Amino acid sequence: MLVDAQLVPEDLRSRLDAFWPLSARKVEDLFRAWDPGAGAPVFTVEGRYTSRGWTEWTQGFQFGWAILQYDATGDERFLELGRRGTVEHMANHVSHVGVHDHGFNNVSTYGNLRRLMLEGRMPDDPWQLAFYELALKASGAVQAARWRTTHDGGGYIYSFNGPQSLFSDTIRSVRVLSLAHMLGQHLMGENDEAISLLGRGIEHARATARWNVFYGEGRDIYDVWGRVAHESVFNVNDGRFRTSSTQQGYAPWTTWTRGLAWVMAGYAEQLEFLDVVDDHELDRFGGRDEITTMMLRAASAACDFYLANSPTDGIPYWDTGAPGLAHLGDHLGRPADPFNPHEPVDSSAAAIGAQGLIRLGRWLTGRGDPRGGRYTTAGLGIVGRLLEAPYLAIDPAHQGLLLHGVYHRPRGWDHAPAPDGVPRGEAVMWGDYHLVEVALIAQRMLDVAPVHTFFGPVGGPR
């Protein structure tokens, strides 16, 4: 990626001014047309959102989008849409024992509503706040119970794929454990054992950093700084690591870019969270220095890999080892081409990755680290690119907001409108949500306002 060192938030003003009205129209269209009985909206086909039964991991993004639209604009119609959807449809997600998605679904809804109330953006209502916080406490404990120990005494939250499976995605679901811990929650086990949610979140972060992120240390012949494996597979009998794998990427030895982006955003957020945790709470889990070093190494390695393996405009192809890239020539030496006949780009990975770059960059800048400015500027550059054609869905007939997202390329689930079979021109629910989320970060930077965090109205460098 080419990073414009001169880029500042002010450069995005006109695009952000045009973005929020467009986002408002898309939210209204989706809520007006969507049948809740059809399940959660997942991706568009010919411009209209459809569901796809696998897990209902996208429902929180639908309602969270409306909540963030209110956050950005103050239009209470969207607060009511998001709040009503949360109350009527999200309870099952709080108690869902079969998925690794609690941080996606429940922090995007209950968490955003709680944050807005604490920011004074919603009327103070102790019982409403208690409702949101109870949901988050329960969600964090339920997520932490989906646990498998490793042979070295650590452990991980296992994916919906089964107890052998550690997904890179889940590092961003750890946010719900962190938030529930902050609210005073434990996971209660046998004999009333109080299991620390903070501890489980840190152990999961360690396992992901150790097994899913690579550092150029020769673990295998494809080991380079910042490569991310989508999945790590363990022997469930003794907890030993066995192999890298993938469900949605091209191969275990390549990097599925949305998994890479989850690592970028997830660790950056956890670094922000550590800033509001007391030293004595961290001492029993290795201490602040060790934990921070582990998370910073994983975050910076993943961000470096993203910048080195994305086209010049920062929009990645869906997998860095996708075989059709060989037909594109120097695909990293020019802007991404979502209309090429060989491999799709994944704009959703760009929206998630941009947030990771900005959050990590601001965190580092707050500590005087010169790397911070480059990461932040790179993230803003990606946001600027996503807020214009051909990525922003300006067609009012298209229900999506961010075009050229990809869900599951190996299984062929995405709509491919042309005979070449390459998905393009459609939106995915997490792409739309994360574009709004990172646009809100850019807007707050432009307005010189505190950037929101998952754990409250104040956190991270300002």
TORFI-500662 format. One record per residue (C-alpha): residue in three letters; x, y, z; chain. Coordinates in steps of 0.05 Angstrom, whole numbers. Example, Ala and Ser with C-alpha at 12.3 -4.5 7.8 and 13.67 -1.06 7.14 Angstrom:
! residues 2
r,u,v,w,c
ALA,246,-90,156,A
SER,273,-21,143,A
***
This chain:
! residues 462
r,u,v,w,c
MET,0,0,0,A
LEU,23,70,-15,A
VAL,13,114,47,A
ASP,2,188,37,A
ALA,39,217,97,A
GLN,5,285,87,A
LEU,-66,258,94,A
VAL,-106,287,153,A
PRO,-178,277,175,A
GLU,-198,344,145,A
ASP,-184,314,77,A
LEU,-244,267,87,A
ARG,-294,322,106,A
SER,-332,326,41,A
ARG,-337,250,34,A
LEU,-361,242,106,A
ASP,-412,298,96,A
ALA,-441,259,38,A
PHE,-434,192,71,A
TRP,-481,199,131,A
PRO,-543,218,90,A
LEU,-529,159,44,A
SER,-521,112,103,A
ALA,-587,137,132,A
ARG,-624,120,69,A
LYS,-593,50,67,A
VAL,-611,36,140,A
GLU,-683,57,129,A
ASP,-689,15,66,A
LEU,-662,-47,101,A
PHE,-707,-41,161,A
ARG,-768,-26,119,A
ALA,-758,-86,74,A
TRP,-728,-139,119,A
ASP,-770,-196,145,A
PRO,-743,-217,214,A
GLY,-771,-286,203,A
ALA,-721,-297,147,A
GLY,-662,-295,196,A
ALA,-605,-245,197,A
PRO,-586,-208,134,A
VAL,-518,-232,110,A
PHE,-502,-210,38,A
THR,-537,-178,-21,A
VAL,-558,-212,-85,A
GLU,-572,-163,-141,A
GLY,-573,-107,-90,A
ARG,-621,-137,-39,A
TYR,-601,-168,27,A
THR,-611,-243,35,A
SER,-598,-291,92,A
ARG,-551,-350,93,A
GLY,-559,-403,147,A
TRP,-492,-420,179,A
THR,-492,-381,243,A
GLU,-533,-318,256,A
TRP,-470,-278,270,A
THR,-491,-216,230,A
GLN,-555,-196,265,A
GLY,-520,-150,315,A
PHE,-489,-113,257,A
GLN,-558,-97,228,A
PHE,-582,-64,292,A
GLY,-514,-37,310,A
TRP,-512,0,243,A
ALA,-574,38,262,A
ILE,-546,54,331,A
LEU,-481,81,301,A
GLN,-522,122,251,A
TYR,-555,155,311,A
ASP,-487,164,343,A
ALA,-461,201,282,A
THR,-522,244,267,A
GLY,-565,249,330,A
ASP,-626,228,290,A
GLU,-669,191,341,A
ARG,-706,150,289,A
PHE,-644,107,283,A
LEU,-635,100,358,A
GLU,-706,73,362,A
LEU,-694,24,305,A
GLY,-631,-2,337,A
ARG,-658,-4,407,A
ARG,-723,-39,387,A
GLY,-685,-90,345,A
THR,-638,-104,403,A
VAL,-695,-115,453,A
GLU,-737,-157,406,A
HIS,-685,-200,371,A
MET,-619,-203,408,A
ALA,-635,-242,472,A
ASN,-620,-310,441,A
HIS,-551,-285,422,A
VAL,-535,-269,494,A
SER,-545,-341,515,A
HIS,-519,-374,451,A
VAL,-471,-429,473,A
GLY,-454,-453,403,A
VAL,-415,-396,373,A
HIS,-353,-352,381,A
ASP,-390,-290,358,A
HIS,-413,-256,422,A
GLY,-366,-197,413,A
PHE,-395,-185,344,A
ASN,-469,-191,360,A
ASN,-475,-165,431,A
VAL,-423,-110,436,A
SER,-448,-81,371,A
THR,-518,-75,402,A
TYR,-522,-76,478,A
GLY,-451,-49,482,A
ASN,-463,10,436,A
LEU,-527,28,473,A
ARG,-492,25,540,A
ARG,-436,69,514,A
LEU,-483,121,487,A
MET,-519,126,553,A
LEU,-453,134,591,A
GLU,-432,188,541,A
GLY,-496,226,557,A
ARG,-521,216,486,A
MET,-584,181,512,A
PRO,-628,200,571,A
ASP,-602,172,637,A
ASP,-644,111,655,A
PRO,-614,66,709,A
TRP,-660,8,693,A
GLN,-646,12,619,A
LEU,-571,15,633,A
ALA,-577,-45,680,A
PHE,-612,-84,624,A
TYR,-555,-71,575,A
GLU,-502,-87,627,A
LEU,-536,-152,649,A
ALA,-538,-175,576,A
LEU,-464,-159,568,A
LYS,-446,-194,633,A
ALA,-483,-257,613,A
SER,-455,-255,542,A
GLY,-384,-249,567,A
ALA,-392,-308,614,A
VAL,-427,-352,562,A
GLN,-372,-336,512,A
ALA,-317,-352,562,A
ALA,-349,-419,577,A
ARG,-334,-442,506,A
TRP,-264,-461,529,A
ARG,-211,-512,513,A
THR,-144,-517,550,A
THR,-77,-526,516,A
HIS,-20,-571,537,A
ASP,19,-512,565,A
GLY,-35,-492,614,A
GLY,-65,-438,570,A
GLY,-129,-442,529,A
TYR,-174,-411,478,A
ILE,-246,-397,461,A
TYR,-261,-449,409,A
SER,-298,-433,345,A
PHE,-366,-458,322,A
ASN,-325,-509,283,A
GLY,-312,-549,346,A
PRO,-266,-554,407,A
GLN,-205,-567,364,A
SER,-212,-500,328,A
LEU,-181,-433,345,A
PHE,-204,-379,296,A
SER,-168,-313,284,A
ASP,-237,-280,281,A
THR,-248,-292,355,A
ILE,-196,-243,379,A
ARG,-247,-189,366,A
SER,-300,-228,405,A
VAL,-254,-224,466,A
ARG,-280,-153,474,A
VAL,-343,-181,507,A
LEU,-302,-217,560,A
SER,-263,-153,573,A
LEU,-326,-112,579,A
ALA,-361,-162,624,A
HIS,-300,-165,669,A
MET,-301,-89,673,A
LEU,-373,-95,697,A
GLY,-352,-142,753,A
GLN,-374,-208,722,A
HIS,-342,-277,731,A
LEU,-356,-344,699,A
MET,-380,-388,756,A
GLY,-357,-460,751,A
GLU,-362,-523,793,A
ASN,-360,-514,868,A
ASP,-374,-440,857,A
GLU,-305,-428,827,A
ALA,-302,-357,801,A
ILE,-265,-359,735,A
SER,-235,-292,712,A
LEU,-261,-267,646,A
LEU,-201,-221,642,A
GLY,-156,-282,650,A
ARG,-192,-321,596,A
GLY,-189,-263,549,A
ILE,-114,-255,559,A
GLU,-102,-330,551,A
HIS,-142,-330,486,A
ALA,-102,-271,461,A
ARG,-37,-308,478,A
ALA,-59,-370,441,A
THR,-80,-331,380,A
ALA,-15,-291,380,A
ARG,26,-354,387,A
TRP,-8,-400,338,A
ASN,-47,-358,288,A
VAL,2,-301,278,A
PHE,71,-312,247,A
TYR,134,-272,260,A
GLY,186,-296,210,A
GLU,217,-344,259,A
GLY,216,-407,217,A
ARG,155,-443,244,A
ASP,143,-468,174,A
ILE,170,-451,105,A
TYR,116,-399,95,A
ASP,131,-362,160,A
VAL,138,-288,146,A
TRP,127,-228,192,A
GLY,53,-217,203,A
ARG,23,-274,163,A
VAL,-42,-297,195,A
ALA,-72,-367,192,A
HIS,-148,-367,195,A
GLU,-151,-428,240,A
SER,-105,-467,286,A
VAL,-123,-540,300,A
PHE,-108,-575,366,A
ASN,-110,-646,390,A
VAL,-168,-644,439,A
ASN,-140,-703,478,A
ASP,-77,-669,501,A
GLY,-85,-596,478,A
ARG,-25,-596,432,A
PHE,-23,-554,369,A
ARG,-27,-596,306,A
THR,-33,-553,244,A
SER,-56,-490,211,A
SER,-122,-492,173,A
THR,-175,-448,142,A
GLN,-250,-448,130,A
GLN,-257,-387,87,A
GLY,-187,-374,60,A
TYR,-152,-407,1,A
ALA,-104,-451,40,A
PRO,-75,-460,109,A
TRP,-9,-429,87,A
THR,-39,-366,56,A
THR,-71,-307,91,A
TRP,-146,-297,86,A
THR,-149,-222,90,A
ARG,-212,-215,132,A
GLY,-180,-260,185,A
LEU,-119,-215,182,A
ALA,-163,-154,192,A
TRP,-197,-185,253,A
VAL,-129,-194,284,A
MET,-110,-121,269,A
ALA,-173,-92,299,A
GLY,-179,-142,356,A
TYR,-110,-132,386,A
ALA,-112,-57,376,A
GLU,-176,-53,416,A
GLN,-148,-97,471,A
LEU,-87,-52,477,A
GLU,-135,7,488,A
PHE,-172,-34,540,A
LEU,-108,-50,579,A
ASP,-100,24,591,A
VAL,-161,24,638,A
VAL,-142,-40,675,A
ASP,-105,-34,740,A
ASP,-35,-65,745,A
HIS,-55,-110,802,A
GLU,-109,-143,759,A
LEU,-57,-159,706,A
ASP,-3,-183,753,A
ARG,-35,-252,763,A
PHE,-37,-262,687,A
GLY,35,-244,671,A
GLY,38,-170,685,A
ARG,25,-108,643,A
ASP,92,-108,607,A
GLU,88,-180,583,A
ILE,15,-176,562,A
THR,24,-110,526,A
THR,86,-134,490,A
MET,50,-197,467,A
MET,-10,-158,440,A
LEU,31,-103,409,A
ARG,75,-153,372,A
ALA,14,-188,343,A
ALA,-21,-124,324,A
SER,39,-90,292,A
ALA,60,-153,254,A
ALA,-10,-162,225,A
CYS,-14,-88,206,A
ASP,54,-91,173,A
PHE,34,-152,133,A
TYR,-30,-118,111,A
LEU,7,-56,86,A
ALA,59,-99,50,A
ASN,9,-145,17,A
SER,-47,-97,-5,A
PRO,-52,-59,-70,A
THR,-31,14,-71,A
ASP,-99,39,-49,A
GLY,-102,-8,11,A
ILE,-161,-50,-12,A
PRO,-139,-123,-8,A
TYR,-158,-183,-50,A
TRP,-195,-236,-10,A
ASP,-133,-279,2,A
THR,-60,-261,-8,A
GLY,-48,-330,-40,A
ALA,-110,-334,-83,A
PRO,-88,-371,-147,A
GLY,-119,-323,-196,A
LEU,-74,-267,-172,A
ALA,-19,-297,-216,A
HIS,-59,-274,-276,A
LEU,-61,-202,-252,A
GLY,13,-187,-259,A
ASP,38,-135,-209,A
HIS,-28,-131,-172,A
LEU,5,-98,-112,A
GLY,36,-43,-154,A
ARG,-30,-10,-173,A
PRO,-99,2,-142,A
ALA,-143,-59,-131,A
ASP,-189,-78,-188,A
PRO,-256,-105,-164,A
PHE,-277,-117,-236,A
ASN,-220,-163,-256,A
PRO,-241,-232,-282,A
HIS,-197,-273,-236,A
GLU,-203,-259,-161,A
PRO,-249,-215,-118,A
VAL,-227,-160,-72,A
ASP,-256,-158,-1,A
SER,-276,-88,18,A
SER,-301,-113,85,A
ALA,-231,-134,103,A
ALA,-209,-63,85,A
ALA,-261,-31,131,A
ILE,-242,-75,189,A
GLY,-167,-69,176,A
ALA,-172,7,171,A
GLN,-201,10,241,A
GLY,-144,-33,267,A
LEU,-92,12,234,A
ILE,-123,76,262,A
ARG,-132,49,333,A
LEU,-62,19,336,A
GLY,-33,83,306,A
ARG,-67,128,357,A
TRP,-47,82,413,A
LEU,26,84,392,A
THR,25,159,380,A
GLY,0,169,450,A
ARG,65,136,473,A
GLY,110,176,427,A
ASP,123,117,381,A
PRO,138,143,311,A
ARG,105,83,278,A
GLY,37,109,301,A
GLY,31,164,249,A
ARG,41,117,190,A
TYR,-11,67,215,A
THR,-62,122,228,A
THR,-51,156,162,A
ALA,-55,89,125,A
GLY,-121,74,159,A
LEU,-150,142,140,A
GLY,-127,131,69,A
ILE,-166,66,65,A
VAL,-228,100,95,A
GLY,-223,154,42,A
ARG,-219,103,-13,A
LEU,-280,65,13,A
LEU,-321,129,16,A
GLU,-318,137,-59,A
ALA,-333,98,-123,A
PRO,-329,41,-139,A
TYR,-337,19,-66,A
LEU,-392,64,-39,A
ALA,-460,41,-62,A
ILE,-490,107,-85,A
ASP,-545,72,-126,A
PRO,-610,82,-85,A
ALA,-637,16,-111,A
HIS,-579,-22,-78,A
GLN,-593,-40,-6,A
GLY,-520,-47,13,A
LEU,-472,8,32,A
LEU,-403,-19,17,A
LEU,-394,-56,-49,A
HIS,-347,-112,-67,A
GLY,-349,-151,-1,A
VAL,-339,-226,1,A
TYR,-367,-278,49,A
HIS,-344,-348,31,A
ARG,-305,-353,-34,A
PRO,-286,-427,-29,A
ARG,-358,-449,-22,A
GLY,-382,-402,-76,A
TRP,-435,-369,-33,A
ASP,-426,-299,-60,A
HIS,-466,-273,-119,A
ALA,-424,-270,-182,A
PRO,-462,-230,-235,A
ALA,-415,-243,-294,A
PRO,-397,-308,-331,A
ASP,-326,-305,-302,A
GLY,-354,-327,-235,A
VAL,-319,-272,-194,A
PRO,-362,-240,-140,A
ARG,-368,-165,-145,A
GLY,-417,-109,-136,A
GLU,-450,-136,-73,A
ALA,-449,-118,1,A
VAL,-441,-158,65,A
MET,-473,-139,131,A
TRP,-407,-136,170,A
GLY,-376,-94,115,A
ASP,-431,-43,120,A
TYR,-428,-41,195,A
HIS,-352,-35,199,A
LEU,-351,19,146,A
VAL,-400,59,189,A
GLU,-358,44,251,A
VAL,-292,67,220,A
ALA,-326,127,188,A
LEU,-350,146,258,A
ILE,-278,142,282,A
ALA,-256,188,225,A
GLN,-314,235,239,A
ARG,-295,241,313,A
MET,-223,253,294,A
LEU,-246,307,246,A
ASP,-289,338,300,A
VAL,-233,333,351,A
ALA,-278,290,395,A
PRO,-261,228,435,A
VAL,-258,165,393,A
HIS,-307,114,420,A
THR,-284,48,450,A
PHE,-323,-16,464,A
PHE,-313,-10,538,A
GLY,-338,60,550,A
PRO,-339,133,531,A
VAL,-266,144,552,A
GLY,-207,101,533,A
GLY,-145,101,491,A
PRO,-104,161,469,A
ARG,-141,224,450,A
***
